[in-house]
Every structure is written in structure tokens, then in C-alpha cells.
Amino acid sequence: MPAVNIKLRWPDGKVSTAYSPSTVVFEHFKAGHSYPLADFLSRAETAFNAASERVKQVHGFYCSSAMDSLDGLRLLARQYPARNARVEVLGLSTQGAEQV
């Protein structure tokens, strides 16, 4: 199961990376797109829960790394209370091959 790193730019310009154990995140995020913060968090919730579920289907247990990534994104998002805050997906990469 290929893992995916998602490179993000937050409303203040900070860049971070989130880890997903599954490519299911490609169904929820597109490189080069910017999402309103609430939409981004909703997509992240769906994507990382689906990724963890895929790990469970293959290995018999949920992925704590996916849940840790989701928790980290929620924590970061709390820093940006503005209604017009947006998160940009700079790239999604699997095994060193980046999609931009």
C-alpha cells in the first residue's frame, strides 16, 4: 500500500506535510488547489479516516499515523480563525514521485 505525503501551505504562508498510508487521499485533494479551511478539514476528515480504514482492511488494524496526521491538521487549523482562510495543496507525492 503506497503512502502519500501531502505538502500544504497555510493561510500565513507556513508549509507543512501530512502523511497518509493510502492513495485514497488523491480522491479528496488535488495538487495546486486551494480549499476554504472548513472544506479542507472536512475533506481531511474523510480522506484520513478512509486511509486508516484501508489499512485495517489489509492489516487488520487502524492506522495510528493517519489519525495522528488528522489530529495535527486540526491543531494547525485552529490557528486560522478567519472566515476567508484557505489551505493550498502544494503537492502530493508517493515514493518520491510528486504530482503537481
N, C-alpha and C positions, 0 to 999 in steps of 0.2 A: 504494500500500500504506500504510494508515494506521498511524502509530506510536502507541505506548501508553506513558504514564508510570504507574508503579506507586508509590504512596505507601505507605511501610511504617513501622510502629512496632516498634522492637526491644525486647528484654526490659528494658532500663534506661530506656525511655521516649524514647530518641532517635528522631528521624524522619528518614528518608532517601527518596530517589526513585531508582528504577531505570528504565531506558529499554529498550523493546522495539520493534524495527522492524515488528512484526506483531501483529495482534489475536489470534493463536493463544494468547497468554497468558491470554485470557479463559476458555479451556478448562481452565486449571490453577489459577487463583486467583479468588476471589470477594471483592468488597469487603465489609468488615465481618467477615470470618472471621479467626480466629486459628489458626495452624498450629504444631505442635511443630517445633522448629528442624530436626531431621533430615528431617521430612516436607517442610518448606518448601524446604530445599536440594535435595531430590530433585525436587520439582515445578519449582523454578527451573532445574535442570539440563535437564530435559525440555523446558520451555517455551522457554528461550532458545536451545537447540540447534534446536528446531523453527522458531523465528522466523528464525534465521540460515539454515536450510535453505530457507525460503520465499523469502528474499532471493536465494539462489543460483538458485532456480528461475526467478525473474523477471529478475534482472540478470546472472546468470552467475558470481557470486562470493559468498562467505560474508560475513556482516555482522560486521565487527570491533567495532562498537558493542554488539551483543548479547553478544558474548563478553567485552568489557570490563565490561559490566554484571554478567554472571555472575561474573566474577573479583572484582569489587567486593563482591558479596553474599557470596561465600565468605570473603573477607578480613574483612568485618564480623562474620560468624557465628563466627569464631574467638575473638572477644572474649567469647562467652557459652557457657562450658563446662557450665553447669548442666543436668542431665537434664531439668528441667521448663521450660527456656527455650522461649518461644513468640514467633513473629513475627506481628504483626497487619497485614493488608492494609487500610489506611485508605481507599484508593480506587484506581480505575483510570480514567485519562482519555485520550480521543482527541480531538485537535483542539479542546481547550477544553471538551468536554462530559464531565463527570465522572459516573461510575457509583458510587453509594454504597450 
